[in-house]
Amino acid sequence: MHDLRDAVLPEVPVCHNPDCRESNVVEATFGPGTLWSCAMQDYPPPAPARYDEPYVPYAMGVVDLTEGLRVLGRLSTDDPKSVQVGTSVELVLDTLCHDKDGNEVITWKFRPV
């Protein structure tokens, strides 16, 4: 796992909403949440999705965060079929895949706690 304290999801200096009259971007943190729904991604997704070969199925989940947001994200678990609705999860940084030079491509995921 990687340190989430350095994460940018992505951090931006100004609001990109064309209706904003004033840019007042503030840092936000996301606490733990509860898995509301989940599904297995049993087959390779189409481009531009990235994954290592050979393809390994993974779980996607809809998470209710304690801040009141409902977020879709990939689940970080060794056994994706074991994840159950109602499970407590936390936001983590984890490897998505590797680039052509073998370097890790990092993304955020939800990990059962």
C-alpha positions, 0 to 999 in steps of 0.5 A, a space after each residue: 500500500 502507498 501513503 494516502 496522505 500524499 494523494 491528489 485526487 486530483 488536487 487543482 488550484 482553481 475550480 473548473 466549473 465554468 459557472 464558478 464566479 470565485 475559485 475557493 478550492 479547499 482540501 477535503 479528506 474522506 473517512 471510512 465508509 460502508 459498502 452499499 453495493 458491489 459487483 465483479 469485473 470478470 472480463 477485461 474492460 475496454 480501453 482506456 482502462 488499464 490492467 496488467 496481463 494476464 487479466 485478473 478479475 476484481 470487485 467494484 463497489 459503491 461506497 457510502 462515505 461517512 461524509 455523506 457521499 456515495 462513491 464508485 470505486 475499485 476494491 482492494 482485496 486478495 479475494 474479491 468474491 469474498 466482499 460483502 455488502 455492509 462491509 466497512 471500508 477505507 480509502 487507500 492508494 494501491 497499484 492499478 497496473 504497471 507501465 511499459 517500463 514496469 513502474 507502478 501506476 497508482 490509483 485509489 481504491 477501497 479496502 475492507 477493514 
